[in-house]
């Protein structure tokens, strides 16, 4: 049910955001409504999804299923939206780390290093976790990188390039290890999925 709800949410989001897009998933919508009625025959499907903890993760589907006069009562961003935002931040930090790791060895990309490092730092800061040790390492060398990238011939020497790769490797390890501060943010969805089994 969770997978179907997420797929319908994506389709409903597309209809809200893409001009002229039509919701073409009526059969799937009926299927999830029938699944909800089978689970709780006396409840409205929307109430069943809320009771199961799924509704928070599918705001566009919720608006689609909600009568028009009650749509404004739905929260703008619930636990599901917060989860998706957090996963986006994790992805941003991981992708920025990967890009920087590769760019550190390519002199043609060195002129963008300070900007990329600043974006990586911001991503780590927004994760609101125990990324402070990595951020401190970045702070210690950021002015060196910025000075080089603002010069006429931006070129990171081997030592600085290797340091940058080391920092980005630490960031990538941090994301793949998935420490406790990450678990705290993704546990609401994991609980919903576990309860479905």
Wavefront OBJ file of the C-alpha trace (Angstrom):
o trace
v 0.000 0.000 0.000
v 2.887 2.370 0.817
v 4.472 1.873 -2.607
v 1.179 2.481 -4.395
v 0.507 5.589 -2.287
v 3.960 6.978 -3.102
v 3.472 6.328 -6.820
v 0.073 8.035 -6.757
v 1.561 10.952 -4.812
v 4.173 11.436 -7.527
v 1.472 11.392 -10.217
v -0.666 13.851 -8.247
v 2.336 16.135 -7.710
v 2.999 16.147 -11.453
v -0.602 17.181 -12.102
v -0.333 20.039 -9.622
v 2.989 21.330 -10.888
v 2.959 20.686 -14.634
v 0.668 22.935 -16.599
v -1.850 20.895 -18.584
v -0.972 17.571 -16.921
v -3.934 15.316 -16.263
v -4.208 12.724 -13.509
v -4.361 9.425 -15.390
v -4.109 7.030 -12.475
v -7.810 6.613 -11.696
v -7.587 2.805 -11.580
v -4.676 2.930 -9.131
v -6.554 5.494 -7.026
v -9.571 3.162 -6.887
v -7.262 0.297 -5.951
v -5.766 2.164 -2.980
v -9.245 3.257 -1.873
v -10.369 -0.400 -2.018
v -7.292 -1.465 -0.046
v -8.155 1.113 2.610
v -11.776 -0.055 2.751
v -10.634 -3.672 3.074
v -8.406 -2.663 5.985
v -11.000 -0.439 7.712
v -14.453 -0.854 6.125
v -16.117 1.754 8.339
v -13.635 4.572 7.580
v -13.028 6.890 4.691
v -9.881 5.892 2.770
v -8.209 9.197 3.683
v -8.770 8.501 7.403
v -7.364 4.989 7.018
v -4.209 6.330 5.352
v -3.877 8.860 8.182
v -4.368 6.200 10.858
v -1.720 4.005 9.239
v 0.745 6.903 9.185
v 0.964 6.931 5.396
v -0.915 10.171 4.750
v 1.916 12.345 6.099
v 4.189 11.009 3.378
v 1.847 11.652 0.464
v 0.641 15.281 0.619
v -0.294 15.508 -3.066
v -2.339 12.303 -2.899
v -4.002 13.650 0.250
v -5.042 16.830 -1.562
v -6.301 14.749 -4.488
v -8.460 12.592 -2.197
v -9.644 15.483 -0.003
v -12.899 17.280 -0.817
v -12.059 20.713 -2.289
v -13.509 22.699 0.619
v -11.272 20.891 3.130
v -7.964 21.050 1.231
v -6.748 24.150 3.059
v -6.970 22.203 6.340
v -4.191 19.851 5.252
v -0.722 20.723 6.558
v 1.637 22.218 3.980
v 4.458 19.876 4.969
v 4.100 16.917 7.267
v 6.436 14.188 8.383
v 6.516 12.826 4.843
v 7.544 16.145 3.361
v 10.179 16.576 6.042
v 11.458 13.066 5.279
v 11.676 13.803 1.559
v 13.453 17.101 2.206
v 15.966 15.348 4.450
v 16.609 12.601 1.919
v 17.161 15.340 -0.688
v 19.760 16.946 1.590
v 21.521 13.610 2.048
v 21.526 13.123 -1.701
v 22.834 16.654 -2.258
v 25.718 16.110 0.167
v 26.525 12.749 -1.398
v 26.392 14.024 -4.982
v 28.384 17.162 -4.147
v 31.031 14.991 -2.467
v 31.198 12.675 -5.452
v 31.476 15.571 -7.905
v 34.203 17.260 -5.872
v 36.094 14.001 -5.471
v 36.227 13.623 -9.253
v 36.891 17.310 -9.967
v 39.828 17.468 -7.555
v 41.941 15.530 -10.060
v 40.885 17.539 -13.118
v 42.671 20.926 -13.388
v 40.009 22.190 -15.811
v 37.518 22.072 -12.929
v 39.709 23.607 -10.216
v 38.362 27.114 -10.806
v 34.991 25.966 -9.421
v 36.387 24.199 -6.345
v 35.700 26.978 -3.807
v 32.092 27.275 -4.931
v 31.627 23.508 -4.790
v 33.245 23.277 -1.354
v 30.921 26.039 -0.100
v 27.894 24.112 -1.412
v 29.131 20.926 0.235
v 29.655 22.784 3.521
v 26.151 24.214 3.323
v 24.694 20.760 2.633
v 26.485 19.308 5.632
v 25.317 22.181 7.798
v 21.696 21.691 6.746
v 21.769 18.010 7.724
v 21.642 19.192 11.337
v 23.660 16.249 12.534
v 27.072 15.522 13.858
v 28.862 16.781 10.752
v 30.774 19.413 12.698
v 34.139 17.563 12.549
v 33.972 17.468 8.735
v 32.828 21.088 8.567
v 35.763 22.148 10.754
v 38.178 20.397 8.401
v 36.636 22.284 5.491
v 36.796 25.597 7.354
v 40.503 25.088 8.014
v 41.389 24.973 4.302
v 38.593 26.905 2.611
v 40.523 30.186 2.404
v 43.439 28.365 0.716
v 41.113 26.899 -1.913
v 39.282 30.175 -2.410
v 42.556 32.059 -2.906
v 43.687 29.603 -5.550
v 40.378 29.581 -7.409
v 40.319 33.390 -7.555
v 43.807 33.547 -9.047
v 44.609 33.950 -12.753
v 45.677 30.304 -13.069
v 43.464 28.261 -10.711
v 45.320 25.019 -10.073
v 45.163 22.898 -6.930
v 48.543 21.377 -6.104
v 48.673 17.639 -5.494
v 48.614 17.997 -1.684
v 45.498 20.203 -1.697
v 43.819 18.065 -4.344
v 44.492 14.931 -2.274
v 43.205 16.701 0.862
v 40.005 17.652 -0.983
v 39.517 14.067 -2.109
v 40.032 12.899 1.470
v 37.399 15.302 2.808
v 34.901 14.326 0.139
v 35.581 10.659 0.842
v 34.797 11.305 4.532
v 31.498 12.894 3.516
v 30.583 9.968 1.324
v 31.445 7.509 4.101
v 29.325 9.516 6.538
v 26.291 9.192 4.272
v 26.762 5.487 3.545
v 27.361 4.551 7.196
v 24.006 6.195 7.991
v 24.760 7.252 11.596
v 22.153 7.708 14.319
v 21.349 11.344 13.509
v 20.280 10.230 10.033
v 18.190 7.392 11.484
v 16.318 9.828 13.725
v 15.156 11.714 10.648
v 14.159 8.703 8.536
v 12.628 6.530 11.281
v 9.054 7.844 10.820
v 8.841 6.353 7.327
v 10.625 3.158 8.379
v 8.051 2.676 11.160
v 5.182 3.061 8.693
v 6.753 0.526 6.327
v 7.457 -1.925 9.179
v 3.866 -1.671 10.409
v 2.619 -2.661 6.947
v 4.312 -6.061 7.144
l 1 2 3 4 5 6 7 8 9 10 11 12 13 14 15 16 17 18 19 20 21 22 23 24 25 26 27 28 29 30 31 32 33 34 35 36 37 38 39 40 41 42 43 44 45 46 47 48 49 50 51 52 53 54 55 56 57 58 59 60 61 62 63 64 65 66 67 68 69 70 71 72 73 74 75 76 77 78 79 80 81 82 83 84 85 86 87 88 89 90 91 92 93 94 95 96 97 98 99 100 101 102 103 104 105 106 107 108 109 110 111 112 113 114 115 116 117 118 119 120 121 122 123 124 125 126 127 128 129 130 131 132 133 134 135 136 137 138 139 140 141 142 143 144 145 146 147 148 149 150 151 152 153 154 155 156 157 158 159 160 161 162 163 164 165 166 167 168 169 170 171 172 173 174 175 176 177 178 179 180 181 182 183 184 185 186 187 188 189 190 191 192 193 194 195 196 197
